[in-house]
């Protein structure tokens, strides 16, 4: 295996993809360090109840953000590679669409806040502040160009700088014993700095982005092709974040804080399949052009790789959960450990699900993607109603694992066109040690 890996890394295409993924991994490593050094400190400072209030508000805004992003990331990245002459038009049209969606969604959020439908007192203030992050997706369109052309290092520099500033602000807030609103403003500030940095680095990398290049016909085409992905993305976020919202109403803010602390340890790894998808998309498209047999082989290797990484992450985290939680959060969050040990297994299905999602976009099967994720979200909500009153956050974590398995894998067997990829996923999940085979071919 080492010699095979070394041989493949000598190939230009593999080397570029690995370099790009390395930058993405470096950014997340920095994010993890800052989470250990500052994010866990913030959690200790706030305690379960206040962390739960902040986590509940952030979960609600995250749910709304799906309607703003419009789900066309994968479509735009594909078109940027296949239609390089339309780069400015694609990015500008997407930015205008997202800005219009942000205005409508933020206005709707403020209306619900004013009538008290989403909470009261401090929660209303936090939602108004965190809602400003809904404008971020419109300004992050140049990041799709950086991802499509494997320029991850520029995105990493921008995000790392914003993270550093955000960490410094949070430390100052802890020292000043600031109210929760201050921590909400820190989140909004970090998002704004990230968007500004992405724009600056993308311009230095050669992208000349102008909003005036937007075209109504392109907006219509993007929306027509991506709307199933938008609702699919909403469904995904529902079964990732609805747990915190339902815990708030069924078990209280402290239960949300315990659960939020767990998901911060498990969901931070979700960048890995997304990074792999961005880095390996050009190779998959080339294999598709070479022929069906080559394409299927590369897809199987892709699923194998994602499953292997998912298991390599989940097993040690599940075993070491009590030690990790004690080190990160202290005794006040002891109840977080069993939730981490269960919730981390959703990562395996997330990894193979992201890989399948890229294939579905390539094959233009977005409607199936929508139906699968909506089904998973519905199952998650139903299970939460059944298990949260009895088992709290631990039940919510188990519901997430079940719904992820259904939406990301088992649903593949429900349609003839996707059944083969379902068996590919099954082979990857049952024989994860074959993940290294992905490196056999460029």
Secondary structure, DSSP 8 states (H G I E B T S, - for coil): -HHHHHHHHTSHHHHHHHHHHHHHHHHHHHHHHHIIIIIHHHHHHHHHHHHHHHHHHHHHHHHHHHHHHTT-HHHHHHHHHH-GGGHHHHHHHHHHHHHHHHHHHHHHHHHHHHTTSS--THHHHHHHHHGGGGGHHHHTHHHHHHHHTT-HHHHHHHHHHHHHHHHHHHHHHHHTT--HHHHHHHHHHHHHHHHHHHHHHHHHTT----GGG--HHHHHHHHHHHHHHHHHHHHHHHHHHHHHHHHHHHT-HHHHHHHHHHHHHHGGGGHHHHHHHHHHHHHHHHHHHH-HHHHHHHHHHHHHHHHHHHHHHHHHHHHTHHHHHHHHH-GGGTTHHHHHHHHTTHHHHHHHHHHHHHHHHHTT-HHHHHHHHHHHHHHHHHHHHHHHHHHHHHHHHHHHHHHHHHHHTGGGGGSHHHHHHHHHHHHHHHSGGGGGGGGG--
